[in-house]
């Protein structure tokens, strides 16, 4: 599932291609991705408008429609944007298609149709209703907030990092990377981490997310010392060369190095 770095890359792509473009029309090719709005309402609301701003919070992307609220995009397991010249064929699994006055189009693609698109009047109200914590890269996601969130949970640290009510944006893949870089076993109890470990984990989390954004959320562009390029069956630890271990933790598949992330709590 796209996580914070992926969605930030989508936001940057959207801003570089689709802001301030006159929207001539929109096609709803599959209304399963729409939430709380009909296909006709969606098409009528965006026609002859422009997108004039964007913001991201965790795994959600908000795009302001001039004078008429916000669109909120969630990308599910397989969602992404594709901006292309109008004469070209839309990508397979395109669910929404915006036609701009400059003869380009923007496709919202979602192979498994698990993403959702809806209108909201106030993103902050939406985030509150969803029970989301601060964005993991925001200033409000400070060390004090992070420490208190971990102290209040009895779960293992991996699901604690993935709890969107604590911090919004970290999912299965990047929780593995953060824990690998911080040298913490994914099954360590979150509320048993020492102060030094919490500080290391906090700063590592910020660094990993920023590094992933700089690398366009592409594992092949991650540093050689990162887990992501090796996060697969039979993968080797980039630090010690040992075999990575794969197991289910709180129902999610975790990859880690049993040597470098020895469990002692």
Secondary structure, 3 states (H helix, E strand, C coil): CCCHHHHHHHHHHHHHHHCCCCEEEEEECCHHHECCCCHHHHHHHHCCCCEEEEEEECCEEEEEECCCCEEEEECCCCEEEEEEECCCCCCCCEEEEEEECCCEEEEEEECCCCCEEEEECCHHHHHHHHCCCEECCCCCCCHHHHHHHHHCCCCEHHHHHHCCCCEECCCHHHHHHHHHHHCCCCCCEHHHCCHHHHHHHHHHHHHHHHHHHHCCCCHHHCCCCCCHHHCCCCCECCCCCCEEEEEEECCEEEEEECCCCCCCC
